[in-house]
Structure formats: C-alpha cells, structure tokens
Amino acid sequence: MTVSKVDHDYNERELKMLEVLLLNLAAHANMLITKGNMMFNPLEKNEDDLFRFQFAWQKSLSEEQYKDFIESVEKKYNTALMMSTIENVRIYFQ
C-alpha cells in the first residue's frame, strides 16, 4: 500500500507521525474485518510517498475480506487526511 502526495514538504517528524496514524488506522480496520493478526513490512519510499508498507496475514484473506479491508482502510485514511487538511493524496493498493 502506498499513500503519496506530489511535492509534499513534510519533514521527517511529520512523516513519522503520519505513518504511525496510518498504521494504527490499518490495524483497526484489520481487527474489524479479519479479527486476526496482520504484519506491517515497510517498503522503500519514493520522493512523493508519505507512507509505503506491505501488509501480510498468516492466512490468506478471502476476496470478500480483502475488499472489505480495502474499503475500510480507504474510508479511514480519507477521513483522517481530510481532518488533517492534507489534500491531493493518492492511495494505491498493489
């Protein structure tokens, strides 16, 4: 999963705080949907990336669970970013 914003000017501290927020929101969505453990693997960020992680589960999710997880994460991220007045953000699921 990648969250990016072209030409952002956030410093390291702000990016770390945003990363913690987004990880916590993903963890909350995971517990609501799968009720199981999820691992977070950080990936190398590109210049415009605010957040870039691979999420992994011990057991594969069903297609329905994965769809529900993505919908939940997108809603949570969009709400948090809007409330933080962070605009023009792209969220990618690979």
C-alpha positions as CSV (number, residue, x, y, z in Angstrom):
1,M,0.0,0.0,0.0
2,T,1.3,3.4,-0.9
3,V,0.0,6.8,0.1
4,S,1.6,9.7,-1.8
5,K,1.3,13.4,-2.3
6,V,3.2,15.1,-5.1
7,D,5.7,17.8,-4.0
8,H,4.9,17.5,-0.3
9,D,7.0,19.5,2.1
10,Y,6.6,17.4,5.3
11,N,9.7,16.9,7.5
12,E,10.8,13.6,8.9
13,R,8.9,14.1,12.2
14,E,5.7,14.9,10.4
15,L,6.1,11.9,8.1
16,K,6.7,9.6,11.1
17,M,3.6,10.9,12.9
18,L,1.5,10.4,9.7
19,E,3.0,6.9,9.4
20,V,2.0,6.0,12.9
21,L,-1.5,7.3,12.4
22,L,-2.0,5.4,9.1
23,L,-0.6,2.1,10.6
24,N,-3.0,2.4,13.6
25,L,-5.9,3.0,11.3
26,A,-4.9,0.0,9.2
27,A,-4.6,-2.1,12.3
28,H,-8.0,-1.0,13.5
29,A,-9.6,-1.9,10.1
30,N,-7.8,-5.3,10.2
31,M,-9.3,-6.2,13.6
32,L,-12.8,-5.2,12.5
33,I,-12.6,-7.2,9.3
34,T,-10.4,-10.2,9.9
35,K,-10.2,-10.4,13.7
36,G,-6.7,-11.7,13.2
37,N,-3.1,-10.6,13.2
38,M,-1.5,-8.6,10.4
39,M,2.1,-7.8,9.9
40,F,3.4,-4.5,8.5
41,N,6.5,-4.6,6.3
42,P,8.0,-1.2,5.5
43,L,9.0,-0.6,1.8
44,E,11.4,1.9,0.4
45,K,9.7,5.2,-0.2
46,N,9.9,7.3,-3.3
47,E,10.2,11.1,-3.1
48,D,6.4,11.7,-3.1
49,D,5.5,8.9,-0.8
50,L,4.1,9.7,2.6
51,F,3.6,6.0,3.6
52,R,4.6,2.8,1.9
53,F,4.0,-0.6,3.6
54,Q,3.2,-4.1,2.6
55,F,0.5,-5.7,4.8
56,A,0.7,-9.5,5.3
57,W,-1.5,-12.1,7.0
58,Q,-0.6,-15.5,8.3
59,K,-3.6,-17.0,6.4
60,S,-4.8,-15.6,3.0
61,L,-7.9,-13.4,3.2
62,S,-10.9,-14.3,1.2
63,E,-11.7,-12.0,-1.7
64,E,-14.6,-10.5,0.3
65,Q,-12.5,-9.9,3.4
66,Y,-9.8,-8.2,1.3
67,K,-12.4,-6.0,-0.4
68,D,-13.9,-5.1,2.9
69,F,-10.4,-4.3,4.4
70,I,-9.5,-2.1,1.4
71,E,-12.9,-0.2,1.7
72,S,-12.4,0.3,5.4
73,V,-8.8,1.5,5.1
74,E,-9.7,3.9,2.3
75,K,-12.5,5.4,4.3
76,K,-10.4,5.7,7.5
77,Y,-7.5,7.2,5.6
78,N,-9.6,9.7,3.6
79,T,-11.3,10.9,6.8
80,A,-8.1,11.3,8.7
81,L,-6.4,13.1,5.9
82,M,-9.3,15.4,5.4
83,M,-9.4,16.2,9.1
84,S,-5.7,16.9,9.0
85,T,-6.2,19.2,6.0
86,I,-3.9,17.1,3.9
87,E,-5.2,17.3,0.3
88,N,-4.5,15.8,-3.1
89,V,-3.3,12.5,-1.7
90,R,-3.4,9.2,-3.7
91,I,-3.9,5.9,-2.1
92,Y,-2.7,2.8,-4.0
93,F,-3.2,-0.9,-3.2
94,Q,-0.8,-3.2,-5.1
